[in-house]
Every structure is written in structure tokens, then in C-alpha cells.
């Protein structure tokens, strides 16, 4: 299953303005690929960051528990509100649409 993970934080805890968060990010960022591998999580795209205080990463994991442990070990939840969106590839979504009856 693919997951789109959106992490949002306030300017007050942004690594660009908060020394503790900056230190944590600089410590953890290089470890993210290894943490993903240890938890059977494949990073498909990202992590991406922007000036909107939002982080975006697309991952693949067989079990939601693997993703949860990955997020816990990366400590992203300590300074971000995380929104996790289970997602399908477009071709899988189209297959679902074709198999279902229309509502209207």
C-alpha cells in the first residue's frame, strides 16, 4: 500500500527558527533511509519540504504498523502534526472505478 504522509508544523517549531528542532532534524535526516529500510518501508518520493511548514513524503509499506514505527523512529511526530493518506496508484483507482456501480 502506498501512503502519502503530510507533516505540518508551526513557525515556532520550524527548524529554521527553533534551535532544538533544527538540531533534531540535522541529527535524524541522514538516518531516514536506514530507518525506512529497518521498518520495511520504501520511500517512493521525498521527503520534500517547503516554505509552508509542510513536509511531504510518499512511501510504500505492506503494513500500517511498519509505517507507524518508521514515523516514530524518525521522530517526525514530535514536531509535526501528521496526516497519513492511504493511496492507490491511478491505474488501481481506475480499476476500482470500473468495478463499482455508479451512485448517480
TIZA-518828 format. One record per residue (C-alpha): residue number from 1; residue in one letter; chain; x, y, z. Coordinates in steps of 0.1 Angstrom, whole numbers. Layout:
<torzas>
guse=NUM; zamar=a; marpa=A; xx=X; yy=Y; zz=Z
...
</torzas>
This chain:
<torzas>
guse=1; zamar=x; marpa=A; xx=0; yy=0; zz=0
guse=2; zamar=x; marpa=A; xx=12; yy=35; zz=-8
guse=3; zamar=x; marpa=A; xx=8; yy=63; zz=18
guse=4; zamar=x; marpa=A; xx=11; yy=100; zz=14
guse=5; zamar=x; marpa=A; xx=24; yy=114; zz=46
guse=6; zamar=x; marpa=A; xx=19; yy=152; zz=52
guse=7; zamar=x; marpa=A; xx=36; yy=167; zz=82
guse=8; zamar=x; marpa=A; xx=27; yy=202; zz=92
guse=9; zamar=x; marpa=A; xx=43; yy=223; zz=119
guse=10; zamar=x; marpa=A; xx=40; yy=259; zz=132
guse=11; zamar=x; marpa=A; xx=67; yy=285; zz=125
guse=12; zamar=x; marpa=A; xx=77; yy=284; zz=162
guse=13; zamar=x; marpa=A; xx=89; yy=248; zz=159
guse=14; zamar=x; marpa=A; xx=102; yy=251; zz=124
guse=15; zamar=x; marpa=A; xx=139; yy=240; zz=121
guse=16; zamar=x; marpa=A; xx=146; yy=274; zz=106
guse=17; zamar=x; marpa=A; xx=136; yy=292; zz=137
guse=18; zamar=x; marpa=A; xx=138; yy=267; zz=166
guse=19; zamar=x; marpa=A; xx=173; yy=255; zz=177
guse=20; zamar=x; marpa=A; xx=161; yy=223; zz=193
guse=21; zamar=x; marpa=A; xx=141; yy=212; zz=163
guse=22; zamar=x; marpa=A; xx=170; yy=222; zz=140
guse=23; zamar=x; marpa=A; xx=193; yy=200; zz=160
guse=24; zamar=x; marpa=A; xx=169; yy=171; zz=159
guse=25; zamar=x; marpa=A; xx=163; yy=174; zz=122
guse=26; zamar=x; marpa=A; xx=201; yy=176; zz=114
guse=27; zamar=x; marpa=A; xx=206; yy=145; zz=136
guse=28; zamar=x; marpa=A; xx=177; yy=125; zz=121
guse=29; zamar=x; marpa=A; xx=177; yy=134; zz=84
guse=30; zamar=x; marpa=A; xx=207; yy=113; zz=74
guse=31; zamar=x; marpa=A; xx=192; yy=83; zz=92
guse=32; zamar=x; marpa=A; xx=158; yy=84; zz=75
guse=33; zamar=x; marpa=A; xx=168; yy=60; zz=46
guse=34; zamar=x; marpa=A; xx=182; yy=34; zz=71
guse=35; zamar=x; marpa=A; xx=152; yy=37; zz=94
guse=36; zamar=x; marpa=A; xx=129; yy=32; zz=65
guse=37; zamar=x; marpa=A; xx=148; yy=0; zz=55
guse=38; zamar=x; marpa=A; xx=148; yy=-13; zz=90
guse=39; zamar=x; marpa=A; xx=110; yy=-10; zz=91
guse=40; zamar=x; marpa=A; xx=103; yy=-24; zz=56
guse=41; zamar=x; marpa=A; xx=92; yy=10; zz=44
guse=42; zamar=x; marpa=A; xx=102; yy=21; zz=8
guse=43; zamar=x; marpa=A; xx=105; yy=58; zz=2
guse=44; zamar=x; marpa=A; xx=89; yy=64; zz=-32
guse=45; zamar=x; marpa=A; xx=93; yy=102; zz=-32
guse=46; zamar=x; marpa=A; xx=106; yy=128; zz=-9
guse=47; zamar=x; marpa=A; xx=108; yy=138; zz=18
guse=48; zamar=x; marpa=A; xx=100; yy=172; zz=3
guse=49; zamar=x; marpa=A; xx=100; yy=204; zz=24
guse=50; zamar=x; marpa=A; xx=87; yy=239; zz=15
guse=51; zamar=x; marpa=A; xx=81; yy=274; zz=29
guse=52; zamar=x; marpa=A; xx=45; yy=264; zz=40
guse=53; zamar=x; marpa=A; xx=59; yy=245; zz=71
guse=54; zamar=x; marpa=A; xx=48; yy=212; zz=55
guse=55; zamar=x; marpa=A; xx=68; yy=180; zz=48
guse=56; zamar=x; marpa=A; xx=56; yy=156; zz=21
guse=57; zamar=x; marpa=A; xx=68; yy=120; zz=17
guse=58; zamar=x; marpa=A; xx=53; yy=92; zz=-3
guse=59; zamar=x; marpa=A; xx=61; yy=57; zz=10
guse=60; zamar=x; marpa=A; xx=51; yy=21; zz=4
guse=61; zamar=x; marpa=A; xx=46; yy=-4; zz=32
guse=62; zamar=x; marpa=A; xx=29; yy=-37; zz=35
guse=63; zamar=x; marpa=A; xx=16; yy=-30; zz=70
guse=64; zamar=x; marpa=A; xx=5; yy=3; zz=85
guse=65; zamar=x; marpa=A; xx=24; yy=-8; zz=117
guse=66; zamar=x; marpa=A; xx=56; yy=-6; zz=97
guse=67; zamar=x; marpa=A; xx=48; yy=30; zz=87
guse=68; zamar=x; marpa=A; xx=39; yy=39; zz=122
guse=69; zamar=x; marpa=A; xx=71; yy=26; zz=136
guse=70; zamar=x; marpa=A; xx=91; yy=44; zz=109
guse=71; zamar=x; marpa=A; xx=74; yy=77; zz=118
guse=72; zamar=x; marpa=A; xx=80; yy=71; zz=155
guse=73; zamar=x; marpa=A; xx=117; yy=63; zz=150
guse=74; zamar=x; marpa=A; xx=123; yy=94; zz=127
guse=75; zamar=x; marpa=A; xx=107; yy=115; zz=155
guse=76; zamar=x; marpa=A; xx=86; yy=135; zz=129
guse=77; zamar=x; marpa=A; xx=56; yy=133; zz=151
guse=78; zamar=x; marpa=A; xx=74; yy=152; zz=179
guse=79; zamar=x; marpa=A; xx=74; yy=184; zz=159
guse=80; zamar=x; marpa=A; xx=48; yy=178; zz=132
guse=81; zamar=x; marpa=A; xx=11; yy=171; zz=130
guse=82; zamar=x; marpa=A; xx=10; yy=141; zz=107
guse=83; zamar=x; marpa=A; xx=-18; yy=133; zz=83
guse=84; zamar=x; marpa=A; xx=-15; yy=99; zz=66
guse=85; zamar=x; marpa=A; xx=-34; yy=92; zz=34
guse=86; zamar=x; marpa=A; xx=-35; yy=56; zz=22
guse=87; zamar=x; marpa=A; xx=-34; yy=59; zz=-16
guse=88; zamar=x; marpa=A; xx=-36; yy=38; zz=-47
guse=89; zamar=x; marpa=A; xx=-18; yy=42; zz=-80
guse=90; zamar=x; marpa=A; xx=-41; yy=58; zz=-106
guse=91; zamar=x; marpa=A; xx=-43; yy=25; zz=-125
guse=92; zamar=x; marpa=A; xx=-56; yy=7; zz=-94
guse=93; zamar=x; marpa=A; xx=-81; yy=36; zz=-88
guse=94; zamar=x; marpa=A; xx=-94; yy=33; zz=-123
guse=95; zamar=x; marpa=A; xx=-98; yy=-5; zz=-119
guse=96; zamar=x; marpa=A; xx=-119; yy=2; zz=-87
guse=97; zamar=x; marpa=A; xx=-140; yy=28; zz=-106
guse=98; zamar=x; marpa=A; xx=-147; yy=4; zz=-134
guse=99; zamar=x; marpa=A; xx=-157; yy=-24; zz=-110
guse=100; zamar=x; marpa=A; xx=-181; yy=-3; zz=-89
guse=101; zamar=x; marpa=A; xx=-217; yy=8; zz=-97
guse=102; zamar=x; marpa=A; xx=-222; yy=45; zz=-101
guse=103; zamar=x; marpa=A; xx=-241; yy=63; zz=-74
guse=104; zamar=x; marpa=A; xx=-260; yy=86; zz=-98
</torzas>
